[in-house]
Amino acid sequence: MRIAMKSILTGNITTRHIPVTHGQIMRWRDGVSIQKAMPHVDAEDREFLKSGITPEEWDKHCGKE
């Protein structure tokens, strides 16, 4: 699914393809933890869903791990 999000760091709107269904997103928004609602989605995509922050923005503004 193509998802557009506004970054809480930069305000930029970015669209990414994330392998989730509408049902999985609704489960998460209804209170199921994001890891349980979509266990196959990697940490970078989960962060994007929660905050709109892309991996590139994270590296630039927060540093690499």
A tleap script that builds the chain and sets N, CA, C and O, in Angstrom:
source leaprc.protein.ff14SB
mol = sequence {
  NMET ARG ILE ALA MET LYS SER ILE LEU THR
  GLY ASN ILE THR THR ARG HIE ILE PRO VAL
  THR HIE GLY GLN ILE MET ARG TRP ARG ASP
  GLY VAL SER ILE GLN LYS ALA MET PRO HIE
  VAL ASP ALA GLU ASP ARG GLU PHE LEU LYS
  SER GLY ILE THR PRO GLU GLU TRP ASP LYS
  HIE CYS GLY LYS CGLU
}
set mol.1.N position { 0.845 -1.163 0.000 }
set mol.1.CA position { 0.000 0.000 0.000 }
set mol.1.C position { 0.901 1.240 0.000 }
set mol.1.O position { 1.892 1.304 0.727 }
set mol.2.N position { 0.537 2.213 -0.824 }
set mol.2.CA position { 1.270 3.478 -0.853 }
set mol.2.C position { 0.713 4.371 0.248 }
set mol.2.O position { -0.493 4.609 0.328 }
set mol.3.N position { 1.622 4.862 1.100 }
set mol.3.CA position { 1.210 5.661 2.247 }
set mol.3.C position { 1.993 6.967 2.254 }
set mol.3.O position { 3.221 6.966 2.160 }
set mol.4.N position { 1.274 8.078 2.366 }
set mol.4.CA position { 1.890 9.404 2.452 }
set mol.4.C position { 1.832 9.855 3.904 }
set mol.4.O position { 0.792 9.753 4.555 }
set mol.5.N position { 2.950 10.352 4.401 }
set mol.5.CA position { 3.035 10.825 5.778 }
set mol.5.C position { 3.826 12.130 5.818 }
set mol.5.O position { 4.703 12.367 4.988 }
set mol.6.N position { 3.501 12.963 6.791 }
set mol.6.CA position { 4.233 14.206 7.032 }
set mol.6.C position { 5.224 13.953 8.166 }
set mol.6.O position { 4.835 13.508 9.246 }
set mol.7.N position { 6.494 14.233 7.923 }
set mol.7.CA position { 7.538 14.009 8.906 }
set mol.7.C position { 7.406 14.979 10.076 }
set mol.7.O position { 7.231 16.183 9.885 }
set mol.8.N position { 7.492 14.436 11.291 }
set mol.8.CA position { 7.469 15.304 12.461 }
set mol.8.C position { 8.789 16.037 12.641 }
set mol.8.O position { 8.858 16.994 13.413 }
set mol.9.N position { 9.844 15.607 11.943 }
set mol.9.CA position { 11.139 16.289 12.020 }
set mol.9.C position { 11.236 17.464 11.061 }
set mol.9.O position { 11.690 18.546 11.434 }
set mol.10.N position { 10.807 17.245 9.821 }
set mol.10.CA position { 11.053 18.243 8.780 }
set mol.10.C position { 9.784 18.870 8.215 }
set mol.10.O position { 9.842 19.935 7.600 }
set mol.11.N position { 8.662 18.234 8.414 }
set mol.11.CA position { 7.419 18.709 7.803 }
set mol.11.C position { 7.253 18.265 6.361 }
set mol.11.O position { 6.231 18.556 5.738 }
set mol.12.N position { 8.244 17.563 5.821 }
set mol.12.CA position { 8.165 17.065 4.442 }
set mol.12.C position { 7.128 15.950 4.353 }
set mol.12.O position { 6.998 15.133 5.264 }
set mol.13.N position { 6.397 15.930 3.251 }
set mol.13.CA position { 5.452 14.844 2.987 }
set mol.13.C position { 6.124 13.869 2.034 }
set mol.13.O position { 6.592 14.244 0.959 }
set mol.14.N position { 6.160 12.615 2.449 }
set mol.14.CA position { 6.807 11.561 1.672 }
set mol.14.C position { 5.829 10.419 1.488 }
set mol.14.O position { 5.042 10.113 2.384 }
set mol.15.N position { 5.878 9.791 0.323 }
set mol.15.CA position { 5.063 8.609 0.048 }
set mol.15.C position { 5.989 7.409 -0.070 }
set mol.15.O position { 6.994 7.448 -0.779 }
set mol.16.N position { 5.632 6.342 0.636 }
set mol.16.CA position { 6.410 5.096 0.575 }
set mol.16.C position { 5.450 3.942 0.346 }
set mol.16.O position { 4.281 4.000 0.728 }
set mol.17.N position { 5.958 2.900 -0.281 }
set mol.17.CA position { 5.189 1.661 -0.413 }
set mol.17.C position { 5.545 0.787 0.781 }
set mol.17.O position { 6.708 0.444 0.991 }
set mol.18.N position { 4.528 0.430 1.560 }
set mol.18.CA position { 4.732 -0.411 2.735 }
set mol.18.C position { 3.795 -1.615 2.595 }
set mol.18.O position { 2.614 -1.446 2.294 }
set mol.19.N position { 4.315 -2.825 2.813 }
set mol.19.CA position { 3.500 -4.030 2.608 }
set mol.19.C position { 2.508 -4.276 3.754 }
set mol.19.O position { 2.678 -5.196 4.554 }
set mol.20.N position { 1.475 -3.437 3.814 }
set mol.20.CA position { 0.437 -3.584 4.832 }
set mol.20.C position { -0.930 -3.511 4.169 }
set mol.20.O position { -1.074 -3.056 3.034 }
set mol.21.N position { -1.918 -3.970 4.908 }
set mol.21.CA position { -3.295 -3.867 4.430 }
set mol.21.C position { -4.014 -2.790 5.239 }
set mol.21.O position { -3.556 -2.371 6.302 }
set mol.22.N position { -5.130 -2.365 4.714 }
set mol.22.CA position { -5.953 -1.394 5.428 }
set mol.22.C position { -6.366 -1.974 6.788 }
set mol.22.O position { -6.396 -1.258 7.789 }
set mol.23.N position { -6.681 -3.257 6.815 }
set mol.23.CA position { -7.080 -3.915 8.052 }
set mol.23.C position { -5.992 -3.895 9.118 }
set mol.23.O position { -6.280 -3.707 10.300 }
set mol.24.N position { -4.746 -4.088 8.702 }
set mol.24.CA position { -3.637 -4.047 9.656 }
set mol.24.C position { -3.473 -2.641 10.232 }
set mol.24.O position { -3.234 -2.482 11.429 }
set mol.25.N position { -3.598 -1.644 9.395 }
set mol.25.CA position { -3.499 -0.264 9.878 }
set mol.25.C position { -4.625 0.043 10.847 }
set mol.25.O position { -4.402 0.686 11.873 }
set mol.26.N position { -5.825 -0.406 10.537 }
set mol.26.CA position { -6.959 -0.147 11.417 }
set mol.26.C position { -6.787 -0.863 12.767 }
set mol.26.O position { -7.135 -0.306 13.809 }
set mol.27.N position { -6.261 -2.072 12.754 }
set mol.27.CA position { -6.001 -2.786 14.021 }
set mol.27.C position { -5.039 -1.988 14.880 }
set mol.27.O position { -5.256 -1.836 16.082 }
set mol.28.N position { -3.961 -1.472 14.265 }
set mol.28.CA position { -2.980 -0.669 14.988 }
set mol.28.C position { -3.628 0.598 15.538 }
set mol.28.O position { -3.437 0.934 16.707 }
set mol.29.N position { -4.385 1.297 14.714 }
set mol.29.CA position { -5.042 2.529 15.159 }
set mol.29.C position { -6.096 2.270 16.231 }
set mol.29.O position { -6.432 3.166 17.006 }
set mol.30.N position { -6.620 1.038 16.273 }
set mol.30.CA position { -7.590 0.673 17.297 }
set mol.30.C position { -6.932 0.223 18.599 }
set mol.30.O position { -7.627 -0.136 19.549 }
set mol.31.N position { -5.591 0.239 18.654 }
set mol.31.CA position { -4.909 -0.040 19.914 }
set mol.31.C position { -3.994 -1.238 19.956 }
set mol.31.O position { -3.279 -1.422 20.941 }
set mol.32.N position { -3.989 -2.063 18.921 }
set mol.32.CA position { -3.063 -3.195 18.875 }
set mol.32.C position { -1.668 -2.636 18.619 }
set mol.32.O position { -1.511 -1.727 17.804 }
set mol.33.N position { -0.652 -3.167 19.303 }
set mol.33.CA position { 0.707 -2.657 19.077 }
set mol.33.C position { 1.078 -2.814 17.605 }
set mol.33.O position { 0.641 -3.752 16.938 }
set mol.34.N position { 1.875 -1.902 17.121 }
set mol.34.CA position { 2.241 -1.931 15.700 }
set mol.34.C position { 2.994 -3.214 15.362 }
set mol.34.O position { 2.852 -3.738 14.258 }
set mol.35.N position { 3.800 -3.731 16.307 }
set mol.35.CA position { 4.537 -4.973 16.060 }
set mol.35.C position { 3.593 -6.166 15.926 }
set mol.35.O position { 3.868 -7.079 15.147 }
set mol.36.N position { 2.493 -6.178 16.664 }
set mol.36.CA position { 1.531 -7.282 16.562 }
set mol.36.C position { 0.602 -7.113 15.368 }
set mol.36.O position { 0.215 -8.095 14.734 }
set mol.37.N position { 0.243 -5.872 15.062 }
set mol.37.CA position { -0.673 -5.626 13.945 }
set mol.37.C position { -0.021 -5.907 12.599 }
set mol.37.O position { -0.687 -6.335 11.656 }
set mol.38.N position { 1.290 -5.663 12.514 }
set mol.38.CA position { 2.009 -5.865 11.251 }
set mol.38.C position { 3.425 -6.381 11.531 }
set mol.38.O position { 4.401 -5.659 11.329 }
set mol.39.N position { 3.536 -7.636 11.998 }
set mol.39.CA position { 4.836 -8.178 12.421 }
set mol.39.C position { 5.864 -8.317 11.309 }
set mol.39.O position { 7.062 -8.384 11.587 }
set mol.40.N position { 5.432 -8.362 10.084 }
set mol.40.CA position { 6.348 -8.536 8.949 }
set mol.40.C position { 6.968 -7.212 8.486 }
set mol.40.O position { 7.887 -7.219 7.668 }
set mol.41.N position { 6.479 -6.081 8.996 }
set mol.41.CA position { 6.963 -4.769 8.562 }
set mol.41.C position { 8.225 -4.429 9.351 }
set mol.41.O position { 8.256 -4.573 10.573 }
set mol.42.N position { 9.274 -3.974 8.643 }
set mol.42.CA position { 10.537 -3.693 9.326 }
set mol.42.C position { 10.460 -2.401 10.151 }
set mol.42.O position { 9.532 -1.606 10.005 }
set mol.43.N position { 11.452 -2.219 11.010 }
set mol.43.CA position { 11.464 -1.098 11.959 }
set mol.43.C position { 11.425 0.259 11.250 }
set mol.43.O position { 10.766 1.182 11.730 }
set mol.44.N position { 12.118 0.392 10.124 }
set mol.44.CA position { 12.118 1.665 9.398 }
set mol.44.C position { 10.725 2.028 8.903 }
set mol.44.O position { 10.306 3.181 9.002 }
set mol.45.N position { 10.014 1.050 8.374 }
set mol.45.CA position { 8.658 1.322 7.888 }
set mol.45.C position { 7.688 1.564 9.043 }
set mol.45.O position { 6.771 2.377 8.919 }
set mol.46.N position { 7.879 0.870 10.159 }
set mol.46.CA position { 7.030 1.141 11.328 }
set mol.46.C position { 7.256 2.561 11.827 }
set mol.46.O position { 6.299 3.254 12.171 }
set mol.47.N position { 8.509 3.002 11.871 }
set mol.47.CA position { 8.801 4.378 12.298 }
set mol.47.C position { 8.151 5.379 11.353 }
set mol.47.O position { 7.602 6.390 11.791 }
set mol.48.N position { 8.216 5.096 10.063 }
set mol.48.CA position { 7.575 5.977 9.088 }
set mol.48.C position { 6.078 6.065 9.337 }
set mol.48.O position { 5.507 7.154 9.268 }
set mol.49.N position { 5.430 4.942 9.624 }
set mol.49.CA position { 3.994 4.941 9.888 }
set mol.49.C position { 3.654 5.746 11.139 }
set mol.49.O position { 2.633 6.433 11.180 }
set mol.50.N position { 4.505 5.663 12.153 }
set mol.50.CA position { 4.230 6.353 13.412 }
set mol.50.C position { 4.544 7.844 13.351 }
set mol.50.O position { 3.820 8.651 13.934 }
set mol.51.N position { 5.617 8.218 12.651 }
set mol.51.CA position { 6.105 9.601 12.747 }
set mol.51.C position { 6.304 10.307 11.411 }
set mol.51.O position { 6.502 11.522 11.372 }
set mol.52.N position { 6.251 9.553 10.320 }
set mol.52.CA position { 6.515 10.149 9.020 }
set mol.52.C position { 8.002 10.331 8.728 }
set mol.52.O position { 8.374 10.855 7.678 }
set mol.53.N position { 8.851 9.898 9.659 }
set mol.53.CA position { 10.297 10.059 9.489 }
set mol.53.C position { 10.831 8.959 8.580 }
set mol.53.O position { 10.605 7.775 8.831 }
set mol.54.N position { 11.542 9.354 7.516 }
set mol.54.CA position { 12.163 8.393 6.606 }
set mol.54.C position { 13.515 7.973 7.176 }
set mol.54.O position { 14.062 8.666 8.033 }
set mol.55.N position { 14.057 6.855 6.713 }
set mol.55.CA position { 15.389 6.442 7.166 }
set mol.55.C position { 16.451 7.517 6.885 }
set mol.55.O position { 17.357 7.723 7.692 }
set mol.56.N position { 16.335 8.188 5.753 }
set mol.56.CA position { 17.303 9.227 5.402 }
set mol.56.C position { 17.227 10.413 6.372 }
set mol.56.O position { 18.253 10.949 6.791 }
set mol.57.N position { 16.001 10.815 6.723 }
set mol.57.CA position { 15.833 11.905 7.692 }
set mol.57.C position { 16.375 11.494 9.058 }
set mol.57.O position { 17.028 12.285 9.739 }
set mol.58.N position { 16.099 10.248 9.454 }
set mol.58.CA position { 16.584 9.764 10.737 }
set mol.58.C position { 18.108 9.849 10.799 }
set mol.58.O position { 18.662 10.352 11.776 }
set mol.59.N position { 18.787 9.361 9.762 }
set mol.59.CA position { 20.245 9.402 9.732 }
set mol.59.C position { 20.770 10.836 9.777 }
set mol.59.O position { 21.734 11.125 10.487 }
set mol.60.N position { 20.142 11.725 9.027 }
set mol.60.CA position { 20.597 13.114 8.945 }
set mol.60.C position { 20.376 13.866 10.261 }
set mol.60.O position { 21.256 14.607 10.699 }
set mol.61.N position { 19.220 13.684 10.892 }
set mol.61.CA position { 18.861 14.491 12.049 }
set mol.61.C position { 19.137 13.816 13.393 }
set mol.61.O position { 19.293 14.490 14.412 }
set mol.62.N position { 19.195 12.497 13.391 }
set mol.62.CA position { 19.357 11.773 14.670 }
set mol.62.C position { 20.637 10.944 14.723 }
set mol.62.O position { 20.974 10.393 15.771 }
set mol.63.N position { 21.343 10.854 13.616 }
set mol.63.CA position { 22.559 10.066 13.560 }
set mol.63.C position { 22.266 8.592 13.339 }
set mol.63.O position { 21.173 8.101 13.623 }
set mol.64.N position { 23.266 7.911 12.828 }
set mol.64.CA position { 23.119 6.472 12.602 }
set mol.64.C position { 23.351 5.758 13.911 }
set mol.64.O position { 23.983 6.297 14.819 }
set mol.65.N position { 22.828 4.519 14.010 }
set mol.65.CA position { 22.987 3.737 15.235 }
set mol.65.C position { 24.439 3.390 15.445 }
set mol.65.O position { 24.781 2.731 16.427 }
savepdb mol mol.pdb
quit
